[in-house]
Amino acid sequence: MLLDLMLPGMPGEKVLLEIRQKGQVPVIVLTAKEELDSKVDMLLAGADDYILKPFEIREVLARIQVQLRKSGNVGQKTVLEHKGLRLDKEEHQISVNGTILTGITRQEFQILELFLTWPKKVIWQRRNLRGGLAGTFYGRDEGDRCPHKQYTKKAPDRSEVSEFI
């Protein structure tokens, strides 16, 4: 995340503290504040990097790549597997025991990818789904929806997917 400290309505320092309370997404601070104390304060508050304005875009892109590499978001697995369930990100396919499921929606694919990426994490609140789906949430305000019934309908043999749902 690129965070400008000079935000309207809320100081960037406060935004950084809120980000750190909720997770560990890499944060690169962009600012015109060149004082050493400001740099040190932001780094100690949880910023992963600090870039002074004006900046060169090539440097920003290089620093983003470094943070992604450190956080493990570069070179991620393109195939996620659990028992007989296989999700291939490049081919955008889901298979159960070698049988490819058809008619999987983008939302269903993303939710299953989220569950397979974080297999031991409970993901049930709307904010967790929202964060895990790259800022996109497809639910409704009255509560979260789980498309597990759609998966079982699309599986060639419902007994094959019941242990995953």
N, C-alpha and C positions, 0 to 999 in steps of 0.2 A: 504494500500500500504506500502510495506517495501522500504525505501529509504536509500541507502548508500550515505553518503556525499562525499566519494572519488570516484566520477565517472569520467571516461575518457571523455574529450571533454567539459564537462560543470559541474561546481560545483553543488553539491547536494543542496546547499543553494538556488541557482538560480532556480533549478528544483522545489523546494518547493514553491517558490514565484509564479511560473507559475501555479502550481497545484492549489494553493489557489485563483488565479485570475479566474480560470475556474470552480471551484466547491468546495465541502466540503467532498470529499472522505477522510476517516481516513488515516492518514500518521504516520507511526512509523519510526523514524530515527534510522538507525544502523550506528555506527561510533566508531572509536578508539579515537576520541577527547573527553578527559575526563575533560577538563577544565570547571569550573562552568559557565563562560561567554558563552561558546559554547552551553551548555545545555539550558541556559536561552534564548539566542538569537534564537535558533531553536524553542523552545516552544512558544515564543512570536511571531515568524514569522508564526506560524500556525501548527507546528508539534503537534500531539496528544499524542505522547509518544517518549521516547528517550532511546535506549538500547546501552550499551557499549560493544565493542568487547574486548575479546572473550565472547561469550554468550552461555548459555545452550538452546538448542532447545525447551525444555519443557517450559521454561520461555517465549520464543518468541511466541510459540503457545498459551500460556495462555493470553499473552498481545494482540494477534490478536483477540482472542475470546472476550476479554473485549471491544475492539474497535468496533467489529461487533455488540455486544450487545448494546453498546451506540448509534451506528448509526442506529439501528433498522433493521439490515440485518439478525439477528438471530430470528427465530420465526415469520418470515413473513407469511402473509396469503398464503395458498396454493390454495385458490379459490378467483378469482376476479370477481366481478359482476357489471353490469350496466344495469338497466332496465331488459330486457329479455335476455341479453347477459351474458354468464357465461364461464369463462376460469378456468379450473382445472389444476393446475401445476403438481400435482402428477399423475393424470391419463392422462395428456397431451391431454385433450379434450376441444373443444369449442362447446358450444351449444347455440342455439337461441330459446327462449321460449320452452325449454325442448327437442328440436330436435338437436341431435348431428351432427355437420358438419363433413364430411369425406374428406379425401384428403388434409388436411391442412399441408403445408410444415413446416419445422422447422423455416424457416425465417418468414413466415406469423405468426406462433405462437408467436415468439419472438417479432415481431413488435406489435402485438395486446396486448401482455403482457406489453410491454413498454407503450402503450397508456393507458391501464387500470390502470397501476401502478401510472401514472402521469396524471390523467384525466383533470386537468385544465392547463396543461403546453403545450405550442405550441412546437411541435417537428417536425421540417421541414428541418433543415440543416443536411448535411451529418455527420458533427462532432457530433451532438446530437444523431443521430441514431447509429453512431459508438460507442459512449460512453455508450449508453443505452443497447447495445447488447453485453455487456461484451467484448468489444474490437474487435468484429467481424462485418464487414460490407460487405454486399453482393451486393451492388450497382455497378454502372459503373462510370467511371470518368466523362462522359459527363453530369451527373446530377443524382439527386435522383429519385428513382422509388417508386411508391406507389402501392402495390398489391391489391388496393381496388377492382379492377375489378375481381380479382381471388376470393375474399371473396363473392362477389355478385353471381358469377357463382356457388359457392359451397353451397350457402344457399338454403335450401329447398323451401323457398318462398322469392324471392328477396325483396318484400315490407317489410319483417320483418327486414332486415339488412340495408335498405337504410338510416334510421335515424342515424345509427352508423357510416356511411361512410362520 
